[in-house]
């Protein structure tokens, strides 16, 4: 009888170790999942609902200073090339004259530092935007095609939204689009005045 009781105790001990082992293993898997989820929430972009209302954006201006120093690129020439473009956001689709039509888009929220990849790039963009009176905040919105194979032609593959402007990078310069359509002569007069102001800054 003593022998039987001893065998039973041994069996119960091994069974307890068995349950404890698998309990710890399961808890470890849960902790790994939780850690993975935390990393994902910090690193991935947050998909937001696209803008539901219809919006038409017109060319507003091009930055006075380039973000990227590209030799031989004339600002005024670039302006003439892109000033005729319009951007329409309509029922979760984007239409850009001479670029793309009826492309489904997503509106993403990203950390500015993550989007511009490093501190140097972030400061470069921030300085150029600051010269245009626009503050680069901690997070920005990115408008892009829902399907990469259907994205709009350059330079509209990705569009940055800050405040009341849509912004694209074109040949090293930032191009701004606004929902307010300015008179044709306003842009010319504004550029004459701003060129004087920026020249005096130097």
N, C-alpha and C positions, 0 to 999 in steps of 0.2 A: 504493500500500500504506500509505504514511504517512497518507494521508487517511482510509482505512478504519479504521486504528488510532485515529486522533483521534476519529472518529465513535463508535467503540466505547467509548472512555474517557468521552466526554460522556454517552453513554447510561447507562454504569455509574454515573457521578456522580449523574445525575438519579434513577436507580433507588434509589441509596443514600439520597438526600434524601427520596424517596417513602416508603421503609420507615421512616426515622427519624421522619418527620412522623406517620404513623399509629401508630407505637409510642408516641410521646409523648401522642397524643390518647387512646389506649386507657388509658394509665397515669393520665391526668387523670380519665377517667371512673371508674376504680377508686378513686381518692382521694376523689372526690365521694361515691361510694357509701359508702365507709368513714366519712366525716364524717357523712353522713345517718344511718348506723346508730348512731354514737356519740350523736348528738342524740336519736335515738329512745329509746335505752336510758336516757338521763338523764331524759327528759321523760314517757314513757308509764308507766302503772301496770303492775305485774307481775301477771298473772293466776295465781292459785294454785288448787290443787285445793280445791273446797269441802269443808267438814267432813263426813266420811263418817258419823260416828256420829250417832245420834239425840240431840238436845238440846232440852230444854224450859226456857225462860227465863221467870221471873216478875217482875212489877213489884217493884222494891226501894225506890226513893226518887226524889225530884225535887230538883234542886239548890236550895240555900238562896238563892243569888244568881242572877239571870238573866244569860245571856250577852248578850242583846239587850234593851235597855230598851224594853219595850212598855207603854205607859200603860194603866192600868185592868185589867191582868191579875192575878188573885189566885192565888197559889201553891196554896193549899189547894183552891180550886175546880178547878184543873187536875189536882191529884192525884186527886180523886174521879172525874174524867172518864177518867183513863187507868190507874188502878190495877187495873182488871179485865182488862186486856189480857195475853195471853201470847204468846210468840214460840217457835215450834217449827221447828227445823232438822232435816229428815228426808230422807235419801237425795238430797241436792243440791236439795231443794225447801224452800220456806219457807211456813209456815202462821201467820197472825196472826189471832187472834180479832177479829171485827168489822172486818177490814181486807182480807185477801187469803187465798187458799187455793191450795196446790199450784203456787206460782210457782217456776220454776227460778231459782236464784240463783248469783252468782259471788262469790268472796271475793278482793278486791283488796288489794294492798299499796301504800301511797302514802306519800310524804314528807309529814310533817305540814304543813310550810310550803306545799307545793304545794296540798294539799287545802284549807287555810284561806285561801289566796290571797295573804295578806300578813302581815307581822310583827305588825301591830296586832291582827288577828283571832286570830293564833296565841297571842299573849300573853293576850288576853281569855279564850279557851277554857282556856288553861293555868292561869290564876289561879282560874277557877271550879272546875276539876277538882282543883286543889291544895287548895282549901278543903274538898273532899270526900274528901281523902286519896288522890287518884289522880294519878299522874305522867304527863304527856303527853310521850311519847318522840319521837325523831326520825322514826319511821315508825309508821303506824297501819294497821289493817285496816278495809276498807269492805265491807259486805255489801249487795249491791243485785241487782235483777232482771237476769237475763241479757238480757232484751228490754225496752227502755224503755217500750214500749206496754203491757207487762203488769206494771208496777211496783205495789207495794202502796200503799194510800191513805195520805195524810198522817196522821201524821208519819213513816211507816215506809218512805218511798221510798229512803232511804239510812240504814244503821245502822252506827254506829262501834263497833268492838270494841277495847277497851283492857283489858288484864289479864283479870279475871274478870267483866267487865261488858259488856253491850251497851248502847249509848247512842244516843238520838235527841233531836233538838232539837224541842221542842214549845212554841209560843207564847213563845219567848225563853228558856225554861228547858231544862236538860238532864235527861232522864228516864233512869234507870238500871234495867236488868233484870239479874237474877242467876239462876243455876241453883238457888240455894237458895230454897225457898219459906218465907217468914217467917210466923209466926202473925199473924193480923189485929191482935191487941192489941199485938204487938211494935212495929209501925209507929207506932201512936198513942203509945205510951210513949216510943219513941225520939225522936219529933218533939218531945214535951214537953221532954225532956232536952236535945236539940240546940238547941232554940230558946233555952233559957236560956244555953247555951254561946255561941251566936252573938251573942246580945244583949250578953253580957258583953265580947265582943271589940270591939264598937262603941264 
